[in-house]
Amino acid sequence: MREKGYRERALKLYPWICGRCARPFTRANLQLLEVHHRDGNHDNNPPDGSNWELLCTYCHEAEHRRYLDGTGRGPDQTGSEKGSQATHRPFENLEALLKRKR
């Protein structure tokens, strides 16, 4: 079960500013400021807040999208790895097709 209360602790520790876009927040829009776990582990909530950063909902979503888009790929991998290769080869028999047309 995830620890509760880390958001309140993070809001006491850090200024109410998005760590990415620097948008400031007030009590009126504070619900749009979210706690991001730097290491991705929502159970890692050290008392000093070293695993947290406050991000606006938009930057938080972008951060998680970057992670999801890179899932399964190492830092030096590209789309050429097995599993992401194209299976359709439209020019595979091109030479034979051209010979038949002549």
Beta strands, then each sheet from edge to edge (+ up, - down):
strand 1: 33-37
strand 2: 52-56
sheet 1: 1+ 2-
end
